[in-house]
Amino acid sequence: MKKILCIEDDIDIADVIELALEDLYSVKIINDAIGVTDIVLAFMPDLILIDNLIGLVEAGEVIREIKNNAILNNIPLILCSGHADIKSIADRMSVNDYLEKPFNLADLYAVIDKVLLAEKIPD
């Protein structure tokens, strides 16, 4: 079973994501960015869903931390945000894709499937 790590500080959104994905994936939810590298190393997810703002920490900081680790830098990332310019933010952060909040479950499943499928297709 593929593993998905969700970094989301909104408990309600995190709960919805966990409920939506738990039958399809092994899901781990974290609600802050403290010790994120250690958590990612311990869980070794196939995909990370990350909110643009995790408390007072911007996703870019967390993404840089993950990308700077040679063991973790190939894990695909999906940025989640309600920001009006999410596409530009996602492009600047070099994530694999983005999910605009509010989202419906079909969009959540589609973006995850798209990113995980892309990881299987050789260049």
C-alpha positions, 0 to 999 in steps of 0.5 A, a space after each residue: 500500500 502506498 504511503 501518503 504524508 499529509 502536513 496540514 495544520 487545519 484539523 478539520 481538513 486533515 481529518 477529511 483527507 485522512 478519512 478520504 484516503 485511509 482505505 486506499 493508502 497508508 496515511 500519516 497526518 502531522 499538524 505542524 512542521 516541527 521535526 518534519 525531516 525526522 518524521 518523513 525519514 521514519 515514515 518514508 512516504 510515496 507522496 507528501 501533501 503539504 499545506 502552503 502555511 503550516 502555522 507560522 511556517 511557510 511550505 517553502 521552508 519545509 519543502 527546502 528542508 525535504 529537498 535538501 535531504 538526499 534520501 528524501 529529495 525525490 518524494 513527490 509533493 502536492 501543495 494545497 492552498 486556498 491562495 488565489 495564486 496557488 499555481 505560481 506559488 507551486 511553480 516557485 516551490 518546484 512541487 509536482 502539482 497543486 490542489 486548490 482549496 476548497 477542493 472536492 474529493 474527486 479533485 483530491 483523488 485525481 491529483 494524487 493519482 496523477 502524481 503517483 502515476 507520473 512517478 511510475 512512467 520513466 522519462 
